[in-house]
Amino acid sequence: MTFTNVLREENEDIFQMIFDHPFVQGIGKGKLPHEAVEHYVKADFEYLNAFMQIYGVALSKSSKREDIRYFHERIQFILHDEIHPHHNFCDYIGAGYEELQGYPLPPTADHYVKHMMYHAQTGTLAETIGALLPCPWTYIEIGQELVKKFNPTADHPFYTWINFYAKSDSTTMEMRKQLDILAAEASVTEQKRIKDAFRKSCQLELAFWEMAYTCEEWPSKRTVSNQ
């Protein structure tokens, strides 16, 4: 069994909790509260900006050209392709995409970004990938689960969103291959750190859905003054 197969098996409980979350099930059913979708897009836009920056840290840790190419392509994917699911959500709530950009991250998303950045800044490349991997991996499996359960047709409100992720498994497979190679050369201590980073990211993926569904906010919305 590969290292990433072990990761998936050890985190089956969280994956199932994600699949069963009411926001995810609402995507499959084609019905979600508009305020929850808006909250999700606002947070995810900024989260993905940070995700690209963390890919940049991973790129800086890469010594092989194929790894540099891979992380560069992942950044391009977020910039040019992963906007399509966001547009699908915006169309559903009748909002312009630009209107939902530039908002501060809610507490859970803020913590998630800092968790990944911590492992990227202090850990190895393998540990960095371990922290990043649950995001694309859970989304691909969400898309595939929703296709299997709801079999959406082109008139489904979230047809674009579901099919975009259901058919994006090459992203996860390439990242998994990288992690399997690196983990095979890692010490037991490093493997434990990778597993810890991966599981916490899975937990935070679940928490991100809950954050969006409940429209989580900071206790005080007052921002720090720049003056």
JOTASUL-V660757 format. One record per helix or strand of 2 or more residues. SS is the DSSP state (2 for helix, 1 for strand). FROM is the first residue (numbers start at 1). LEN is the number of residues. Records with the same first field share a line. If there is no record, write none. Layout:
SS->FROM-LEN / FROM-LEN
//
This chain:
2->3-8 / 12-9 / 22-8 / 34-28 / 65-16 / 83-11 / 97-4 / 107-16 / 125-26 / 159-8 / 169-16 / 188-26
//
